[in-house]
């Protein structure tokens, strides 16, 4: 907390799947300064198939050099400290669900295995019908799974570490192994402390979200019983202290726990609990609603800040579903006509064609081009005739299908209380470039839609946290009145 009368600024770092971004949050001038952005290190090359895997099937791997991520974050913090050596702290937001295993010396013994990794979907040895996820499910109780708020799913740290330890017994037997979220590994390397925030602890699948503690039964079932897990700390409590480089003046500065990027984004959107439903559509889609009470249902329940709960539906169709159609058109241009089409130009043309599509020639399109997505049927074009096999009706049919999926899932998220949602709040790159899809969802649901008031909701969410850390505000409700009109 900054001293009374002093100027308060914080360094914010957001570690995403595509980019790592950082900025200085000046909470007194209500400004976002010195924004930096670098690409997240590319995934490592796909490992060779594991010997003995069922039928030789190897599921999708997504591993990244954890130390390269730490290096980028360290450099960003040091650069910002040269500009603001008086900064009061470093706030972290990270992609969720992945993990790193670190040794006794604090260095990684595995790469960062991200939420995009699906190794747990490989068949167990000598079995074509049973995956590692299925095997793990048989080892844990329904009661313990329900307490996590998310259950088991591909990409979850709990599921993927279970697979990893089954094939790397040496890691399982090594003494002093530390299980880390991505953020807690960064904190460990920068401060020597092993700590994380509940939002990221819960995203591993190992936490009891109501007690705010690790579930030892789940940890034992996954084979992690000999490992140490991060201390779970509040977002306004320092996780450790970082000493900047000599170039940054060797400043000693607190680093706060790693908040999940989903929660940071919803916090920054200024969504009103029990009134707004947030629809974020990027590469994939996610739908969320803040609640004051813990109420189980056919959705994930994620811990939020300020004692709230974030009811969430994930694995929804998004940009990559629409990209299948765009790639089809792009392939025609390259294969038949030998021409390259810029992505922005291609999408501008596709959306204009969809907007002009005649209702009388509408196609029924199913965008279920990927497995494990919620609400989709198998990919298909239906109702084709001699007049409608054109790109406009195809793209419009895909948008119609996505809108129908989101409207049906709104009912699932709301349960028996759909009337309590007063607004849909739209965010994400796909929706920002595709206003027609947002309009279709709003029209068919009968719920008015608005756009998120800021362009970068994650930085806005961390700004609200900074207001509490600095002592400028005492509650998240109070931070609303001090939010700048623009934080871009």
Secondary structure, DSSP 8 states (H G I E B T S, - for coil): ---TT---EEEEEEE-SSEEEEEEEETTTTEEEEEEEEE-----------TT-GGG------EE-HHHHHHHHHHHHHHHHHH-TT--EEEEEE--S-BEEE-TTS-BSS-EE-TT--GGGSB-TT-SS-BHHHHHHHHS-HHHHHHHSS---TT-HHHHHHHHHHH-HHHHH-TT-EEE-HHHHHHHHHHS--EEEHHHHHHTT-EETTTTEE-HHHHHHTT-TTSEE-EEE-TTSEEEEEE--GGGT--EEEEEEEEEHHHHHHHHHT--TTTEEEEEESSSEEEEEEESS----SSEEEE-STT-EEEEEEEE--HHHHHHHHHHHHHHHHHHS-----HHHHHHHHHHHHHH--GGG--EEE---STT-TT----EEES--TTT-SHHHHHHHHHHHHHHHHHHHHHHHHTT-GGG--EEEEESHHHHH-HHHHHHHHHHHT--EEE-SSS-HHHHHHHHHHHHHTTS-SSHHHHGGG--S---
